[in-house]
Amino acid sequence: MKITINGQLVNMHSNKLIECLMEFGATAPFAVAVNGEFLPQSMHSDYLLSEGDSLDLLSPIQGG
């Protein structure tokens, strides 16, 4: 299944969000938006992606 993660077209073996995140190599902590809509972390394990979905992974940054 082809999806876009942070602007990069990738081919994933699963349609489960959590498995795609692991396959992509995402490391916590991060926030996820699917097609521009942020998903609470509680939904990550149950959410199913569709062909062509776009994911944005955002990691917190420290500043001061």
Secondary structure, 3 states (H helix, E strand, C coil): CEEEECCEEEECCCCEHHHHHHHHCCCCCCEEEECCEEECHHHCCCCECCCCCEEEEECCCCCC
